[in-house]
Amino acid sequence: MADKISQISQELKNTYISEDMNEKSLYDYKYKEPIKDYSKYFSLRNSTPCQLTEVEISTFLVSNEIYSFGAGVPSKLFFPFKELEFNFNFMGSEKVKLSNEELELIQQYSDSPGLPKLRNWCKSLQMRYHGLCDPKTPGKEWDLLMTPGSQHALDSLVKVFFNRGDSMIVERYTYGGMFAVTQPVGINFAPIEMDEKGMIPWELNNVLSNWEKLYPNKQFPKLLYIIPHGQNPTGVMYDVKRKEEIYRIACKYDLLIIEDDPHFFLQLDNPKDSNGKRILHKSFLSIDREDRVIRLDTFSKFLTSGVRMGFITTNSKLFGSIAFELNASVFHASGLTQIALEKLLLSWGDEKFDKHVENVQEVLIRKRSETIELFEKHLKGQVEYKVPNAGLYFWVKLLGIDCSYEFVRDVLRHHKVIFGLGISSSPDRSIKTPYIRVTFSYLEKEDGEIAFKILSDCLKDYIKNKKKIEHDEDVTFYNGVE
């Protein structure tokens, strides 16, 4: 199937007039009014709402304003936490103690979208960094809700929008965790080739304009999934021009966009303003004129991954459907986690938050440089890579290897060294790929010295002795590197 699509794609490419003409046609697109009715995008599940009336829903809620005995809530006399104090690590040792009211709040069921103060802080963040207007601006209303990490957010969005057999546009290589929530649903992927700036616009336009020829009997896509900054796994960063091109094509073909952006604050080479703060690139959310973008943010990559906390930002017309899925699955994100983040972020304020982001960027720049040194010292001539401008990853091609999966399976893992596999990021599991993903944020130089030397030795022996290697999925026999 992949070979057939590649052949047809090449035929289309050979008959195409020119990329310049295609780019001109993109800018001929005239933006329309924002979408008002999303019913055609919704899944059957989402189109069949739970048959609860407003009065019934109100009986499940707890409020200080009414005498409520309908909700299945535990007595506060059961609550085990009597005192909690947080001692934060960065920008001074600041201790914050929770009040009795806050302790009661986080140990009881709360609003599905999240704790109000934390949500308001996140809304302020979106306004500061993405240029959003006030959330209640007439005609431009938007909202956000807290989620137990972006993975759960993705799972919720799949339930909102996809039926079995639906199609999704994705990058040629993309976040492997996305497949965990999409493949079991039977979603068809249409991967778009990438260059050093990300998904190639004219490739995307070609695929969409020739869909029936490329993907006969497959549903036309209704959604595009994209990772714009420090793309996982390639490390690519989309510039504003490329985002505009992709966005116009999405508008032209009436697609929604999931902007999964865990590395937004990990842009490393951007110029700085007069205050020494890096000027971060605009997001798809910031250029959204037709209410097509659903943005996923997370605290995992620049703060702490263990808290499992992120948030979804979208227009108010989609907000209710997404909030319902969150409520139906987990009710709401952990109150304890939310209050911890709330206290940290409110204690920091904007200035200390920005300072923390700057510190994270500097650490990553140092670790990136150390990783480059290791590549040049141990693997020169054995690998190819490009230095990422953002994110956590090097996307590395192993020279002389046609399948990194077989190399890792048969050799490298037996020397207690593991890197991310290219196939884990591929929508097409039938291909072979020579790529591995190296996470430089987690790499300590001392460990890297050992691991990269082992990788180099294993590559030499594997290429030399490949025919001598025997394997199956469970047991590997190899008489190569000791």
Contacts in CASP RR format, 6 or more apart in sequence:
PFRMAT RR
TARGET T0000
AUTHOR 0000-0000-0000
METHOD contacts of the structure
MODEL  1
MADKISQISQELKNTYISEDMNEKSLYDYKYKEPIKDYSKYFSLRNSTPC
QLTEVEISTFLVSNEIYSFGAGVPSKLFFPFKELEFNFNFMGSEKVKLSN
EELELIQQYSDSPGLPKLRNWCKSLQMRYHGLCDPKTPGKEWDLLMTPGS
QHALDSLVKVFFNRGDSMIVERYTYGGMFAVTQPVGINFAPIEMDEKGMI
PWELNNVLSNWEKLYPNKQFPKLLYIIPHGQNPTGVMYDVKRKEEIYRIA
CKYDLLIIEDDPHFFLQLDNPKDSNGKRILHKSFLSIDREDRVIRLDTFS
KFLTSGVRMGFITTNSKLFGSIAFELNASVFHASGLTQIALEKLLLSWGD
EKFDKHVENVQEVLIRKRSETIELFEKHLKGQVEYKVPNAGLYFWVKLLG
IDCSYEFVRDVLRHHKVIFGLGISSSPDRSIKTPYIRVTFSYLEKEDGEI
AFKILSDCLKDYIKNKKKIEHDEDVTFYNGVE
1 428 0 8 1.000
1 430 0 8 1.000
2 428 0 8 1.000
2 430 0 8 1.000
2 431 0 8 1.000
5 214 0 8 1.000
5 215 0 8 1.000
8 210 0 8 1.000
8 213 0 8 1.000
8 214 0 8 1.000
9 203 0 8 1.000
9 206 0 8 1.000
9 207 0 8 1.000
9 214 0 8 1.000
12 206 0 8 1.000
12 210 0 8 1.000
12 213 0 8 1.000
12 214 0 8 1.000
13 206 0 8 1.000
16 22 0 8 1.000
16 202 0 8 1.000
16 206 0 8 1.000
19 202 0 8 1.000
22 201 0 8 1.000
22 202 0 8 1.000
22 205 0 8 1.000
23 201 0 8 1.000
23 202 0 8 1.000
23 245 0 8 1.000
25 205 0 8 1.000
26 201 0 8 1.000
26 205 0 8 1.000
26 245 0 8 1.000
26 248 0 8 1.000
26 249 0 8 1.000
26 252 0 8 1.000
27 248 0 8 1.000
29 248 0 8 1.000
29 251 0 8 1.000
29 252 0 8 1.000
31 251 0 8 1.000
31 289 0 8 1.000
31 290 0 8 1.000
32 251 0 8 1.000
32 290 0 8 1.000
33 290 0 8 1.000
34 289 0 8 1.000
34 290 0 8 1.000
34 291 0 8 1.000
34 315 0 8 1.000
35 290 0 8 1.000
35 291 0 8 1.000
35 292 0 8 1.000
35 317 0 8 1.000
36 317 0 8 1.000
38 317 0 8 1.000
38 318 0 8 1.000
38 321 0 8 1.000
39 47 0 8 1.000
40 222 0 8 1.000
41 161 0 8 1.000
41 222 0 8 1.000
41 223 0 8 1.000
41 256 0 8 1.000
42 160 0 8 1.000
42 161 0 8 1.000
42 321 0 8 1.000
43 159 0 8 1.000
43 160 0 8 1.000
43 161 0 8 1.000
43 162 0 8 1.000
43 163 0 8 1.000
43 166 0 8 1.000
44 163 0 8 1.000
45 159 0 8 1.000
45 160 0 8 1.000
45 163 0 8 1.000
46 159 0 8 1.000
46 160 0 8 1.000
46 161 0 8 1.000
46 321 0 8 1.000
46 324 0 8 1.000
46 325 0 8 1.000
49 324 0 8 1.000
50 324 0 8 1.000
50 328 0 8 1.000
59 68 0 8 1.000
59 70 0 8 1.000
59 71 0 8 1.000
60 70 0 8 1.000
60 71 0 8 1.000
60 72 0 8 1.000
61 68 0 8 1.000
61 71 0 8 1.000
62 68 0 8 1.000
62 71 0 8 1.000
62 73 0 8 1.000
62 108 0 8 1.000
62 109 0 8 1.000
71 109 0 8 1.000
73 108 0 8 1.000
73 109 0 8 1.000
74 108 0 8 1.000
76 104 0 8 1.000
76 107 0 8 1.000
76 108 0 8 1.000
79 103 0 8 1.000
79 104 0 8 1.000
79 107 0 8 1.000
79 108 0 8 1.000
80 107 0 8 1.000
81 103 0 8 1.000
81 106 0 8 1.000
81 107 0 8 1.000
81 336 0 8 1.000
82 103 0 8 1.000
83 97 0 8 1.000
83 98 0 8 1.000
83 103 0 8 1.000
84 97 0 8 1.000
84 98 0 8 1.000
84 103 0 8 1.000
85 95 0 8 1.000
85 96 0 8 1.000
85 97 0 8 1.000
85 98 0 8 1.000
86 95 0 8 1.000
86 96 0 8 1.000
86 97 0 8 1.000
86 340 0 8 1.000
86 343 0 8 1.000
86 344 0 8 1.000
87 93 0 8 1.000
87 94 0 8 1.000
87 95 0 8 1.000
88 94 0 8 1.000
88 95 0 8 1.000
88 96 0 8 1.000
88 344 0 8 1.000
88 347 0 8 1.000
90 352 0 8 1.000
90 356 0 8 1.000
90 359 0 8 1.000
91 348 0 8 1.000
91 352 0 8 1.000
91 355 0 8 1.000
91 356 0 8 1.000
94 347 0 8 1.000
96 343 0 8 1.000
96 344 0 8 1.000
96 347 0 8 1.000
98 106 0 8 1.000
98 339 0 8 1.000
98 343 0 8 1.000
102 339 0 8 1.000
105 115 0 8 1.000
105 335 0 8 1.000
105 339 0 8 1.000
106 335 0 8 1.000
106 336 0 8 1.000
106 338 0 8 1.000
106 339 0 8 1.000
109 331 0 8 1.000
109 332 0 8 1.000
110 332 0 8 1.000
110 335 0 8 1.000
111 332 0 8 1.000
112 145 0 8 1.000
112 323 0 8 1.000
112 326 0 8 1.000
112 327 0 8 1.000
112 331 0 8 1.000
112 332 0 8 1.000
113 119 0 8 1.000
113 143 0 8 1.000
113 144 0 8 1.000
113 145 0 8 1.000
113 146 0 8 1.000
113 323 0 8 1.000
113 326 0 8 1.000
113 332 0 8 1.000
114 145 0 8 1.000
114 146 0 8 1.000
114 332 0 8 1.000
114 333 0 8 1.000
114 338 0 8 1.000
115 146 0 8 1.000
115 335 0 8 1.000
115 338 0 8 1.000
115 339 0 8 1.000
115 342 0 8 1.000
117 342 0 8 1.000
117 346 0 8 1.000
118 146 0 8 1.000
118 338 0 8 1.000
118 339 0 8 1.000
118 341 0 8 1.000
118 342 0 8 1.000
118 345 0 8 1.000
119 144 0 8 1.000
119 145 0 8 1.000
119 146 0 8 1.000
119 311 0 8 1.000
121 342 0 8 1.000
121 345 0 8 1.000
121 346 0 8 1.000
122 144 0 8 1.000
122 146 0 8 1.000
122 297 0 8 1.000
122 311 0 8 1.000
122 313 0 8 1.000
123 132 0 8 1.000
123 135 0 8 1.000
123 144 0 8 1.000
124 350 0 8 1.000
126 132 0 8 1.000
126 144 0 8 1.000
126 285 0 8 1.000
126 313 0 8 1.000
127 133 0 8 1.000
127 134 0 8 1.000
128 350 0 8 1.000
129 264 0 8 1.000
129 280 0 8 1.000
129 283 0 8 1.000
130 282 0 8 1.000
130 283 0 8 1.000
130 285 0 8 1.000
130 286 0 8 1.000
130 295 0 8 1.000
131 286 0 8 1.000
132 142 0 8 1.000
132 285 0 8 1.000
132 286 0 8 1.000
132 313 0 8 1.000
133 140 0 8 1.000
135 141 0 8 1.000
135 142 0 8 1.000
135 143 0 8 1.000
141 315 0 8 1.000
141 316 0 8 1.000
142 313 0 8 1.000
142 314 0 8 1.000
142 315 0 8 1.000
142 316 0 8 1.000
142 319 0 8 1.000
143 313 0 8 1.000
143 314 0 8 1.000
143 315 0 8 1.000
143 316 0 8 1.000
143 319 0 8 1.000
144 311 0 8 1.000
144 312 0 8 1.000
144 313 0 8 1.000
144 314 0 8 1.000
145 311 0 8 1.000
145 312 0 8 1.000
145 319 0 8 1.000
145 322 0 8 1.000
145 323 0 8 1.000
145 326 0 8 1.000
146 309 0 8 1.000
146 310 0 8 1.000
146 311 0 8 1.000
146 332 0 8 1.000
146 333 0 8 1.000
146 338 0 8 1.000
147 153 0 8 1.000
147 156 0 8 1.000
147 309 0 8 1.000
147 310 0 8 1.000
147 311 0 8 1.000
147 312 0 8 1.000
147 326 0 8 1.000
147 333 0 8 1.000
148 308 0 8 1.000
148 309 0 8 1.000
148 310 0 8 1.000
148 330 0 8 1.000
148 333 0 8 1.000
148 334 0 8 1.000
148 337 0 8 1.000
149 298 0 8 1.000
149 300 0 8 1.000
149 308 0 8 1.000
149 309 0 8 1.000
149 310 0 8 1.000
149 333 0 8 1.000
150 260 0 8 1.000
150 262 0 8 1.000
150 296 0 8 1.000
150 297 0 8 1.000
150 298 0 8 1.000
150 300 0 8 1.000
150 310 0 8 1.000
151 177 0 8 1.000
151 180 0 8 1.000
151 181 0 8 1.000
152 308 0 8 1.000
152 326 0 8 1.000
152 329 0 8 1.000
152 330 0 8 1.000
153 296 0 8 1.000
153 310 0 8 1.000
153 311 0 8 1.000
153 312 0 8 1.000
154 177 0 8 1.000
154 178 0 8 1.000
154 181 0 8 1.000
154 258 0 8 1.000
154 260 0 8 1.000
154 296 0 8 1.000
155 181 0 8 1.000
155 329 0 8 1.000
156 312 0 8 1.000
156 322 0 8 1.000
156 325 0 8 1.000
156 326 0 8 1.000
156 329 0 8 1.000
157 258 0 8 1.000
157 294 0 8 1.000
157 312 0 8 1.000
157 322 0 8 1.000
157 325 0 8 1.000
158 181 0 8 1.000
158 182 0 8 1.000
158 185 0 8 1.000
158 187 0 8 1.000
159 325 0 8 1.000
160 321 0 8 1.000
160 322 0 8 1.000
160 325 0 8 1.000
161 222 0 8 1.000
161 223 0 8 1.000
161 256 0 8 1.000
162 168 0 8 1.000
162 182 0 8 1.000
162 185 0 8 1.000
162 187 0 8 1.000
162 223 0 8 1.000
163 185 0 8 1.000
164 185 0 8 1.000
164 186 0 8 1.000
164 187 0 8 1.000
165 186 0 8 1.000
165 187 0 8 1.000
165 188 0 8 1.000
165 218 0 8 1.000
165 219 0 8 1.000
166 187 0 8 1.000
166 188 0 8 1.000
166 219 0 8 1.000
166 221 0 8 1.000
166 222 0 8 1.000
167 187 0 8 1.000
167 188 0 8 1.000
167 189 0 8 1.000
167 190 0 8 1.000
167 215 0 8 1.000
167 218 0 8 1.000
167 219 0 8 1.000
167 220 0 8 1.000
167 221 0 8 1.000
167 222 0 8 1.000
168 182 0 8 1.000
168 187 0 8 1.000
168 188 0 8 1.000
168 189 0 8 1.000
168 190 0 8 1.000
168 221 0 8 1.000
168 223 0 8 1.000
168 224 0 8 1.000
168 225 0 8 1.000
169 190 0 8 1.000
169 192 0 8 1.000
169 204 0 8 1.000
169 207 0 8 1.000
169 208 0 8 1.000
169 221 0 8 1.000
169 223 0 8 1.000
169 224 0 8 1.000
169 225 0 8 1.000
169 255 0 8 1.000
170 178 0 8 1.000
170 189 0 8 1.000
170 190 0 8 1.000
170 191 0 8 1.000
170 192 0 8 1.000
170 224 0 8 1.000
170 225 0 8 1.000
170 226 0 8 1.000
170 427 0 8 1.000
171 191 0 8 1.000
171 192 0 8 1.000
171 194 0 8 1.000
171 198 0 8 1.000
171 199 0 8 1.000
171 225 0 8 1.000
171 226 0 8 1.000
171 227 0 8 1.000
171 231 0 8 1.000
171 234 0 8 1.000
172 191 0 8 1.000
172 192 0 8 1.000
172 193 0 8 1.000
172 194 0 8 1.000
172 199 0 8 1.000
172 426 0 8 1.000
172 427 0 8 1.000
173 191 0 8 1.000
173 194 0 8 1.000
173 233 0 8 1.000
173 234 0 8 1.000
173 395 0 8 1.000
173 422 0 8 1.000
173 425 0 8 1.000
173 426 0 8 1.000
173 435 0 8 1.000
174 191 0 8 1.000
174 225 0 8 1.000
174 227 0 8 1.000
174 231 0 8 1.000
174 232 0 8 1.000
174 233 0 8 1.000
174 425 0 8 1.000
174 427 0 8 1.000
175 227 0 8 1.000
175 232 0 8 1.000
175 233 0 8 1.000
175 260 0 8 1.000
175 425 0 8 1.000
176 232 0 8 1.000
176 424 0 8 1.000
176 425 0 8 1.000
178 225 0 8 1.000
178 260 0 8 1.000
179 427 0 8 1.000
182 189 0 8 1.000
188 215 0 8 1.000
188 218 0 8 1.000
188 219 0 8 1.000
189 427 0 8 1.000
189 428 0 8 1.000
190 207 0 8 1.000
190 214 0 8 1.000
190 215 0 8 1.000
190 221 0 8 1.000
191 426 0 8 1.000
191 427 0 8 1.000
191 428 0 8 1.000
192 199 0 8 1.000
192 200 0 8 1.000
192 203 0 8 1.000
192 204 0 8 1.000
192 207 0 8 1.000
193 199 0 8 1.000
193 200 0 8 1.000
193 203 0 8 1.000
194 200 0 8 1.000
194 231 0 8 1.000
194 234 0 8 1.000
194 236 0 8 1.000
196 236 0 8 1.000
196 386 0 8 1.000
197 236 0 8 1.000
197 237 0 8 1.000
197 238 0 8 1.000
197 239 0 8 1.000
197 242 0 8 1.000
198 231 0 8 1.000
198 234 0 8 1.000
198 236 0 8 1.000
198 238 0 8 1.000
198 242 0 8 1.000
199 226 0 8 1.000
199 238 0 8 1.000
199 242 0 8 1.000
199 246 0 8 1.000
201 242 0 8 1.000
201 245 0 8 1.000
201 246 0 8 1.000
201 249 0 8 1.000
204 246 0 8 1.000
204 249 0 8 1.000
205 249 0 8 1.000
205 252 0 8 1.000
207 214 0 8 1.000
208 221 0 8 1.000
208 249 0 8 1.000
208 252 0 8 1.000
208 253 0 8 1.000
211 218 0 8 1.000
211 220 0 8 1.000
211 221 0 8 1.000
221 253 0 8 1.000
221 255 0 8 1.000
222 254 0 8 1.000
222 255 0 8 1.000
222 256 0 8 1.000
223 255 0 8 1.000
223 256 0 8 1.000
223 257 0 8 1.000
223 258 0 8 1.000
224 246 0 8 1.000
224 250 0 8 1.000
224 255 0 8 1.000
224 256 0 8 1.000
224 257 0 8 1.000
224 258 0 8 1.000
225 257 0 8 1.000
225 258 0 8 1.000
225 260 0 8 1.000
226 238 0 8 1.000
226 246 0 8 1.000
226 257 0 8 1.000
226 258 0 8 1.000
226 259 0 8 1.000
226 260 0 8 1.000
226 284 0 8 1.000
227 260 0 8 1.000
227 261 0 8 1.000
227 262 0 8 1.000
227 263 0 8 1.000
228 237 0 8 1.000
228 238 0 8 1.000
228 243 0 8 1.000
228 259 0 8 1.000
228 261 0 8 1.000
228 281 0 8 1.000
228 283 0 8 1.000
228 284 0 8 1.000
229 237 0 8 1.000
229 238 0 8 1.000
229 261 0 8 1.000
229 263 0 8 1.000
229 264 0 8 1.000
229 266 0 8 1.000
229 267 0 8 1.000
229 281 0 8 1.000
229 283 0 8 1.000
229 390 0 8 1.000
229 391 0 8 1.000
230 236 0 8 1.000
230 237 0 8 1.000
230 263 0 8 1.000
230 266 0 8 1.000
230 267 0 8 1.000
230 388 0 8 1.000
230 389 0 8 1.000
230 390 0 8 1.000
230 391 0 8 1.000
230 392 0 8 1.000
230 393 0 8 1.000
231 237 0 8 1.000
231 238 0 8 1.000
232 262 0 8 1.000
232 263 0 8 1.000
232 391 0 8 1.000
232 393 0 8 1.000
232 425 0 8 1.000
233 393 0 8 1.000
233 395 0 8 1.000
233 420 0 8 1.000
233 422 0 8 1.000
233 425 0 8 1.000
233 435 0 8 1.000
233 437 0 8 1.000
234 388 0 8 1.000
234 393 0 8 1.000
234 395 0 8 1.000
235 386 0 8 1.000
235 388 0 8 1.000
235 389 0 8 1.000
235 390 0 8 1.000
235 391 0 8 1.000
235 393 0 8 1.000
235 394 0 8 1.000
235 395 0 8 1.000
236 388 0 8 1.000
237 267 0 8 1.000
237 281 0 8 1.000
237 388 0 8 1.000
237 389 0 8 1.000
237 390 0 8 1.000
238 246 0 8 1.000
238 281 0 8 1.000
239 281 0 8 1.000
240 281 0 8 1.000
240 282 0 8 1.000
240 287 0 8 1.000
243 281 0 8 1.000
243 282 0 8 1.000
243 283 0 8 1.000
243 284 0 8 1.000
243 287 0 8 1.000
244 287 0 8 1.000
246 284 0 8 1.000
247 257 0 8 1.000
247 284 0 8 1.000
247 287 0 8 1.000
247 288 0 8 1.000
247 292 0 8 1.000
249 255 0 8 1.000
250 256 0 8 1.000
250 257 0 8 1.000
250 292 0 8 1.000
251 289 0 8 1.000
251 290 0 8 1.000
251 292 0 8 1.000
255 292 0 8 1.000
256 292 0 8 1.000
256 293 0 8 1.000
256 294 0 8 1.000
257 284 0 8 1.000
257 288 0 8 1.000
257 292 0 8 1.000
257 293 0 8 1.000
257 294 0 8 1.000
258 294 0 8 1.000
258 296 0 8 1.000
259 283 0 8 1.000
259 284 0 8 1.000
259 285 0 8 1.000
259 293 0 8 1.000
259 294 0 8 1.000
259 295 0 8 1.000
259 296 0 8 1.000
260 296 0 8 1.000
261 283 0 8 1.000
261 295 0 8 1.000
261 296 0 8 1.000
261 297 0 8 1.000
262 296 0 8 1.000
262 297 0 8 1.000
262 298 0 8 1.000
262 300 0 8 1.000
262 301 0 8 1.000
263 301 0 8 1.000
263 390 0 8 1.000
263 391 0 8 1.000
263 392 0 8 1.000
264 280 0 8 1.000
264 283 0 8 1.000
264 297 0 8 1.000
265 280 0 8 1.000
265 301 0 8 1.000
265 302 0 8 1.000
265 357 0 8 1.000
265 360 0 8 1.000
265 361 0 8 1.000
266 301 0 8 1.000
266 302 0 8 1.000
266 360 0 8 1.000
266 361 0 8 1.000
266 364 0 8 1.000
266 390 0 8 1.000
266 391 0 8 1.000
266 392 0 8 1.000
267 278 0 8 1.000
267 280 0 8 1.000
267 281 0 8 1.000
267 361 0 8 1.000
267 389 0 8 1.000
267 390 0 8 1.000
267 391 0 8 1.000
268 361 0 8 1.000
268 364 0 8 1.000
268 365 0 8 1.000
268 368 0 8 1.000
268 388 0 8 1.000
268 389 0 8 1.000
268 390 0 8 1.000
268 391 0 8 1.000
269 389 0 8 1.000
269 390 0 8 1.000
270 278 0 8 1.000
270 279 0 8 1.000
270 280 0 8 1.000
270 281 0 8 1.000
271 278 0 8 1.000
271 279 0 8 1.000
272 278 0 8 1.000
272 279 0 8 1.000
273 279 0 8 1.000
276 358 0 8 1.000
277 354 0 8 1.000
277 358 0 8 1.000
278 358 0 8 1.000
278 361 0 8 1.000
283 295 0 8 1.000
284 293 0 8 1.000
284 295 0 8 1.000
285 293 0 8 1.000
285 295 0 8 1.000
285 313 0 8 1.000
291 315 0 8 1.000
291 317 0 8 1.000
291 318 0 8 1.000
293 314 0 8 1.000
294 312 0 8 1.000
294 313 0 8 1.000
294 314 0 8 1.000
294 318 0 8 1.000
294 322 0 8 1.000
295 312 0 8 1.000
295 313 0 8 1.000
295 314 0 8 1.000
296 310 0 8 1.000
296 311 0 8 1.000
296 312 0 8 1.000
297 310 0 8 1.000
297 311 0 8 1.000
297 312 0 8 1.000
297 313 0 8 1.000
298 309 0 8 1.000
298 310 0 8 1.000
298 311 0 8 1.000
299 307 0 8 1.000
299 309 0 8 1.000
299 310 0 8 1.000
299 341 0 8 1.000
300 306 0 8 1.000
300 307 0 8 1.000
300 308 0 8 1.000
300 309 0 8 1.000
300 310 0 8 1.000
301 391 0 8 1.000
301 392 0 8 1.000
301 441 0 8 1.000
302 356 0 8 1.000
302 357 0 8 1.000
302 360 0 8 1.000
303 356 0 8 1.000
307 337 0 8 1.000
307 340 0 8 1.000
307 341 0 8 1.000
308 333 0 8 1.000
308 334 0 8 1.000
308 337 0 8 1.000
309 333 0 8 1.000
309 334 0 8 1.000
309 337 0 8 1.000
309 338 0 8 1.000
309 341 0 8 1.000
310 333 0 8 1.000
312 322 0 8 1.000
314 322 0 8 1.000
326 332 0 8 1.000
345 353 0 8 1.000
348 356 0 8 1.000
364 391 0 8 1.000
364 392 0 8 1.000
364 440 0 8 1.000
364 441 0 8 1.000
367 440 0 8 1.000
367 441 0 8 1.000
367 443 0 8 1.000
368 387 0 8 1.000
368 388 0 8 1.000
368 440 0 8 1.000
370 440 0 8 1.000
370 443 0 8 1.000
370 445 0 8 1.000
371 394 0 8 1.000
371 438 0 8 1.000
371 440 0 8 1.000
371 443 0 8 1.000
372 387 0 8 1.000
373 445 0 8 1.000
374 445 0 8 1.000
374 448 0 8 1.000
374 449 0 8 1.000
374 452 0 8 1.000
375 383 0 8 1.000
375 385 0 8 1.000
375 394 0 8 1.000
375 396 0 8 1.000
375 452 0 8 1.000
377 452 0 8 1.000
378 449 0 8 1.000
378 452 0 8 1.000
378 453 0 8 1.000
378 455 0 8 1.000
378 456 0 8 1.000
379 452 0 8 1.000
379 455 0 8 1.000
379 456 0 8 1.000
379 459 0 8 1.000
381 399 0 8 1.000
382 398 0 8 1.000
382 399 0 8 1.000
382 456 0 8 1.000
382 459 0 8 1.000
382 460 0 8 1.000
383 396 0 8 1.000
383 397 0 8 1.000
383 398 0 8 1.000
383 399 0 8 1.000
384 396 0 8 1.000
384 397 0 8 1.000
384 399 0 8 1.000
385 394 0 8 1.000
385 395 0 8 1.000
385 396 0 8 1.000
385 397 0 8 1.000
386 395 0 8 1.000
387 394 0 8 1.000
388 394 0 8 1.000
388 395 0 8 1.000
391 441 0 8 1.000
392 439 0 8 1.000
392 440 0 8 1.000
392 441 0 8 1.000
392 442 0 8 1.000
393 437 0 8 1.000
393 438 0 8 1.000
393 439 0 8 1.000
393 440 0 8 1.000
394 437 0 8 1.000
394 438 0 8 1.000
394 440 0 8 1.000
395 435 0 8 1.000
395 437 0 8 1.000
396 419 0 8 1.000
396 435 0 8 1.000
396 436 0 8 1.000
396 437 0 8 1.000
396 438 0 8 1.000
397 434 0 8 1.000
397 435 0 8 1.000
398 404 0 8 1.000
398 407 0 8 1.000
398 434 0 8 1.000
398 435 0 8 1.000
398 436 0 8 1.000
398 459 0 8 1.000
399 434 0 8 1.000
400 434 0 8 1.000
400 459 0 8 1.000
400 463 0 8 1.000
401 407 0 8 1.000
401 434 0 8 1.000
401 459 0 8 1.000
401 462 0 8 1.000
401 463 0 8 1.000
402 432 0 8 1.000
402 434 0 8 1.000
403 423 0 8 1.000
403 432 0 8 1.000
403 433 0 8 1.000
403 434 0 8 1.000
404 419 0 8 1.000
404 421 0 8 1.000
404 422 0 8 1.000
404 423 0 8 1.000
404 433 0 8 1.000
404 434 0 8 1.000
404 435 0 8 1.000
404 436 0 8 1.000
405 421 0 8 1.000
405 422 0 8 1.000
405 423 0 8 1.000
405 432 0 8 1.000
405 433 0 8 1.000
406 432 0 8 1.000
406 471 0 8 1.000
407 458 0 8 1.000
407 459 0 8 1.000
407 462 0 8 1.000
408 418 0 8 1.000
408 419 0 8 1.000
408 420 0 8 1.000
408 421 0 8 1.000
408 436 0 8 1.000
409 471 0 8 1.000
409 473 0 8 1.000
409 476 0 8 1.000
410 462 0 8 1.000
410 469 0 8 1.000
410 471 0 8 1.000
410 476 0 8 1.000
410 478 0 8 1.000
411 458 0 8 1.000
411 461 0 8 1.000
411 462 0 8 1.000
411 469 0 8 1.000
411 476 0 8 1.000
411 478 0 8 1.000
411 480 0 8 1.000
411 481 0 8 1.000
412 418 0 8 1.000
412 419 0 8 1.000
412 454 0 8 1.000
412 455 0 8 1.000
412 458 0 8 1.000
414 476 0 8 1.000
414 478 0 8 1.000
415 454 0 8 1.000
415 458 0 8 1.000
415 481 0 8 1.000
417 451 0 8 1.000
417 454 0 8 1.000
417 455 0 8 1.000
417 458 0 8 1.000
419 436 0 8 1.000
419 437 0 8 1.000
419 438 0 8 1.000
419 455 0 8 1.000
420 436 0 8 1.000
420 437 0 8 1.000
420 438 0 8 1.000
420 439 0 8 1.000
421 436 0 8 1.000
421 437 0 8 1.000
422 433 0 8 1.000
422 435 0 8 1.000
422 436 0 8 1.000
422 437 0 8 1.000
423 429 0 8 1.000
423 431 0 8 1.000
423 432 0 8 1.000
423 433 0 8 1.000
425 437 0 8 1.000
426 433 0 8 1.000
454 481 0 8 1.000
457 481 0 8 1.000
458 481 0 8 1.000
461 480 0 8 1.000
461 481 0 8 1.000
462 469 0 8 1.000
465 480 0 8 1.000
468 478 0 8 1.000
468 479 0 8 1.000
468 480 0 8 1.000
469 476 0 8 1.000
469 477 0 8 1.000
469 478 0 8 1.000
470 476 0 8 1.000
470 477 0 8 1.000
470 478 0 8 1.000
471 477 0 8 1.000
471 478 0 8 1.000
END
